[in-house]
Amino acid sequence: MKQVFLSSLAIFLLSCGRTLPIEIFVEDSWQDDEAAAISKAIEGWNQVGALMNDPGPVFIEAGRAPDRYSREKTGDGRSVVYRLTGHPSFRLSKPLESAEGWQEGDDVAIALYMFPSEFPGSDGERHPSAVDQRTLYLRHLTALSLHEFGHLLGFGHVDSEYSVMCSDPSCYKLGPKPKDPLDWPEPKKVTEYDIGRFCRTYGCR
């Protein structure tokens, strides 16, 4: 009973929003272009911060950190984007084509995998990507970071493909498919849906 109460309390507090801005550290094992991709996600949410009643950043990049992931650190009040090369033992292993992220306590962890070179198009066939694999991977990393930072803000999953918080990975991973399948994937961005949700929680002008 006590555990159920604490879980309900945590959900309620998150629904009320967190004190902003949130300091974000990026683990120093990320390569420079990966760290830049994560920074794009921070910039995406910070653009929304300009709409608040008291405009300001949503997240502050506090620099690179030598921290390495452990579950014991997830409640220490320090938000770090951790880089993993596979599932930790408590996560269910499953075949993935790209990466998986999760928010835990104050932190974000992202496990990396091989990225495919072909993707399903709107015609139902698989097509080569219009961009090189590294660019593709970095776009996905930005999209994944946007999603996990949304969790840090207290937002749960939704079933709308127009949100970075879509609960189906195919929604937020690469963004909507354009008419020409060879033109995608495009990087995902914070949408009007997400901005509305943010403003209802944190207050906007």
C-alpha positions in Angstrom: 0.0 0.0 0.0 2.8 2.4 0.9 4.6 1.7 -2.4 1.4 2.4 -4.4 0.9 5.7 -2.5 4.5 6.8 -3.2 4.1 5.9 -6.9 0.9 7.9 -7.1 2.5 10.8 -5.4 5.5 10.8 -7.8 3.1 10.8 -10.8 1.1 13.7 -9.3 4.3 15.7 -8.6 5.6 15.2 -12.1 2.2 16.2 -13.6 2.7 19.6 -11.8 6.0 20.1 -13.6 9.5 20.4 -12.3 11.5 23.5 -11.2 13.1 25.0 -14.3 15.7 25.2 -15.6 17.0 21.6 -15.3 20.8 21.2 -15.4 21.9 18.5 -17.8 25.3 16.9 -17.9 26.4 14.8 -20.9 28.6 11.8 -20.2 32.1 12.5 -21.6 32.2 9.2 -23.5 29.9 10.6 -26.1 31.8 11.7 -29.2 31.6 15.3 -30.2 29.0 14.9 -32.9 26.9 12.8 -30.6 27.1 15.4 -27.9 26.1 18.0 -30.5 23.1 15.9 -31.5 22.0 15.8 -27.8 22.5 19.6 -27.6 20.0 20.0 -30.5 17.4 18.3 -28.4 18.1 20.7 -25.5 17.9 23.6 -27.9 14.6 22.3 -29.2 13.0 22.4 -25.7 14.7 25.7 -24.9 12.9 27.4 -27.8 9.7 26.5 -26.0 11.0 28.1 -22.9 10.9 31.5 -24.6 7.1 31.2 -24.5 6.8 30.9 -20.7 5.3 33.6 -18.5 8.8 34.1 -17.2 10.9 33.3 -20.4 14.0 31.4 -19.9 15.8 28.1 -20.7 14.1 24.8 -20.0 17.4 23.0 -19.7 21.0 24.3 -19.1 23.9 22.3 -20.5 26.2 22.0 -17.5 29.0 20.4 -19.4 30.6 17.0 -19.9 30.7 14.6 -16.9 33.0 11.6 -16.2 30.0 9.8 -14.6 29.2 6.2 -15.8 25.7 4.7 -15.5 24.6 2.9 -12.4 21.1 2.6 -10.9 22.4 4.0 -7.6 23.1 7.3 -9.2 19.6 7.9 -10.7 18.2 9.5 -7.6 21.1 11.7 -6.7 19.5 14.9 -8.1 22.1 15.3 -10.9 20.8 14.8 -14.4 23.2 13.0 -16.7 22.7 11.7 -20.3 24.5 8.3 -20.1 25.9 6.4 -23.0 25.5 2.6 -22.9 26.5 0.1 -25.5 23.8 -2.5 -24.6 21.0 -3.2 -22.2 21.9 -3.3 -18.5 20.8 -6.5 -16.8 17.5 -5.1 -15.5 16.2 -4.2 -18.9 14.7 -6.8 -21.2 16.9 -7.5 -24.1 15.3 -7.3 -27.5 16.5 -6.9 -31.1 16.7 -3.3 -32.0 17.8 -1.6 -35.3 19.0 1.6 -33.8 18.9 2.7 -30.1 16.8 2.7 -27.0 16.5 5.3 -24.4 14.8 5.6 -21.0 14.5 8.2 -18.3 15.2 6.9 -14.8 15.1 9.2 -11.7 17.0 12.3 -12.7 18.8 10.8 -15.6 18.6 9.7 -19.2 20.3 6.5 -20.5 20.6 5.7 -24.2 21.7 2.2 -25.4 23.3 2.2 -28.8 22.8 -0.4 -31.6 23.6 -0.8 -35.3 21.5 1.5 -37.5 19.9 0.0 -40.7 20.7 1.3 -44.1 17.2 0.8 -45.5 13.8 1.9 -44.3 10.2 1.2 -45.1 8.7 3.8 -47.5 5.1 4.9 -47.8 4.8 2.4 -50.7 5.4 -0.5 -48.3 8.9 -1.2 -49.8 12.2 -0.8 -48.2 14.5 2.0 -49.6 18.0 3.2 -49.0 18.2 6.2 -46.8 18.7 9.5 -48.6 21.5 10.4 -46.1 24.5 8.6 -44.8 24.2 6.3 -41.8 26.1 8.6 -39.5 23.8 11.5 -40.2 20.9 9.2 -39.9 22.1 7.9 -36.5 22.7 11.5 -35.2 19.2 12.5 -36.3 17.8 9.6 -34.4 19.9 10.4 -31.3 18.4 14.0 -31.3 14.9 12.5 -31.6 15.5 10.0 -28.9 16.9 12.8 -26.6 13.9 15.0 -27.3 11.6 12.2 -26.1 13.6 11.4 -23.0 14.0 15.0 -22.0 10.2 15.2 -22.3 10.0 12.6 -19.6 12.4 14.6 -17.4 9.8 17.5 -17.7 7.2 15.1 -16.4 5.4 14.2 -19.7 4.3 10.6 -20.2 3.7 8.8 -23.4 0.9 9.7 -25.8 -0.5 7.9 -28.9 -0.2 10.9 -31.2 2.3 10.8 -34.1 2.4 14.6 -33.8 4.3 14.5 -30.5 7.9 13.7 -29.5 6.3 11.8 -26.7 4.6 9.2 -28.9 4.5 5.8 -27.2 5.2 3.9 -30.4 9.0 4.2 -31.3 8.1 4.3 -35.0 6.4 7.7 -34.4 9.2 9.7 -32.9 12.2 7.8 -34.1 12.4 9.3 -37.6 9.5 11.6 -38.0 6.6 11.5 -40.4 7.3 10.0 -43.8 7.1 12.5 -46.7 5.6 11.6 -50.1 8.9 10.5 -51.5 10.3 7.8 -49.3 13.8 8.6 -50.4 13.5 12.0 -48.8 13.1 10.7 -45.3 14.0 10.2 -42.5 13.9 13.8 -41.3 14.9 14.9 -37.8 12.0 15.1 -35.3 11.2 18.4 -33.6 9.1 19.6 -30.7 5.6 20.0 -32.2 2.6 22.3 -31.6 1.1 19.4 -29.7 4.1 19.3 -27.4 4.2 23.1 -27.0 0.5 23.1 -25.9 1.2 20.3 -23.4 4.3 22.2 -22.0 2.3 25.5 -21.7 -0.5 23.8 -19.8 2.0 22.5 -17.3 4.5 25.3 -17.0 2.4 28.4 -18.1 3.0 30.5 -21.2 2.2 34.0 -22.2 
